[in-house]
């Protein structure tokens, strides 16, 4: 059994190579070095969220389709809470620009999801694993 969800998460993470530097550069230009550092932290939190999502969904599917569906619905809500908690924790212990971190996290999350959706609809892969 292949871990399709984890594979998709890795593909999203690979796209961060293009999205992350743009977010950091924009934050540097608008908010300075602290903004750039904060944007990098925000993007890193999003990357961790996608990897956690892929891992949880892959494990849940091995248990049963019902557990998979529950993990997809409630896991999404839980992971959004974890993103917020991680951002609050970082802001409590480090000197970060909260606005830059938040905008970079939300922006990179939406851009990465959009890029994945476009890739799946355009079928950039000749034979996606899940189509068999």
TAZICOR-V905868 format. One record per helix or strand. SS is the DSSP state (helix for helix, strand for strand). FROM is the first residue (numbers start at 1). LEN is the number of residues. If there is no record, write none. Layout:
BEGIN
ss = <SS;SS>
from = <FROM;FROM>
len = <LEN;LEN>
END
This chain:
BEGIN
ss = <helix;helix;helix;helix>
from = <4;65;98;129>
len = <60;29;25;3>
END
